[in-house]
Amino acid sequence: MIYRRERPVCRKALIHLTKKYNCGLEELLHHPTMMMSPNLCIQARKMIEESKFKTAKQLKDEERQIAFRRAVGLIR
């Protein structure tokens, strides 16, 4: 898969905003009070299309699921 990273500064800004507000890109894009520049909106859509981007919340949830599965004995 080839990632389209024409706007690395926008990508970093979006990652920072998702961590700050603890939400996903879709929620950030459709947030009623959040005013983003057109470049941020374009880059957010590209990152959503890539579908490889994970927010800090998603990573934390995955870690909890793995820890739970290990505690139960489903994973060694």
Secondary structure as a PSIPRED ss2 file (coil, helix, strand):
# PSIPRED VFORMAT (PSIPRED V4.0)

   1 M C   1.000  0.000  0.000
   2 I C   1.000  0.000  0.000
   3 Y C   1.000  0.000  0.000
   4 R C   1.000  0.000  0.000
   5 R C   1.000  0.000  0.000
   6 E C   1.000  0.000  0.000
   7 R C   1.000  0.000  0.000
   8 P H   0.000  1.000  0.000
   9 V H   0.000  1.000  0.000
  10 C H   0.000  1.000  0.000
  11 R H   0.000  1.000  0.000
  12 K H   0.000  1.000  0.000
  13 A H   0.000  1.000  0.000
  14 L H   0.000  1.000  0.000
  15 I H   0.000  1.000  0.000
  16 H H   0.000  1.000  0.000
  17 L H   0.000  1.000  0.000
  18 T H   0.000  1.000  0.000
  19 K H   0.000  1.000  0.000
  20 K H   0.000  1.000  0.000
  21 Y H   0.000  1.000  0.000
  22 N C   1.000  0.000  0.000
  23 C C   1.000  0.000  0.000
  24 G C   1.000  0.000  0.000
  25 L H   0.000  1.000  0.000
  26 E H   0.000  1.000  0.000
  27 E H   0.000  1.000  0.000
  28 L H   0.000  1.000  0.000
  29 L H   0.000  1.000  0.000
  30 H C   1.000  0.000  0.000
  31 H C   1.000  0.000  0.000
  32 P C   1.000  0.000  0.000
  33 T C   1.000  0.000  0.000
  34 M C   1.000  0.000  0.000
  35 M C   1.000  0.000  0.000
  36 M C   1.000  0.000  0.000
  37 S C   1.000  0.000  0.000
  38 P H   0.000  1.000  0.000
  39 N H   0.000  1.000  0.000
  40 L H   0.000  1.000  0.000
  41 C H   0.000  1.000  0.000
  42 I H   0.000  1.000  0.000
  43 Q H   0.000  1.000  0.000
  44 A H   0.000  1.000  0.000
  45 R H   0.000  1.000  0.000
  46 K H   0.000  1.000  0.000
  47 M H   0.000  1.000  0.000
  48 I H   0.000  1.000  0.000
  49 E H   0.000  1.000  0.000
  50 E H   0.000  1.000  0.000
  51 S C   1.000  0.000  0.000
  52 K C   1.000  0.000  0.000
  53 F C   1.000  0.000  0.000
  54 K C   1.000  0.000  0.000
  55 T C   1.000  0.000  0.000
  56 A H   0.000  1.000  0.000
  57 K H   0.000  1.000  0.000
  58 Q H   0.000  1.000  0.000
  59 L H   0.000  1.000  0.000
  60 K H   0.000  1.000  0.000
  61 D H   0.000  1.000  0.000
  62 E H   0.000  1.000  0.000
  63 E H   0.000  1.000  0.000
  64 R H   0.000  1.000  0.000
  65 Q H   0.000  1.000  0.000
  66 I H   0.000  1.000  0.000
  67 A H   0.000  1.000  0.000
  68 F H   0.000  1.000  0.000
  69 R H   0.000  1.000  0.000
  70 R H   0.000  1.000  0.000
  71 A H   0.000  1.000  0.000
  72 V H   0.000  1.000  0.000
  73 G C   1.000  0.000  0.000
  74 L C   1.000  0.000  0.000
  75 I C   1.000  0.000  0.000
  76 R C   1.000  0.000  0.000
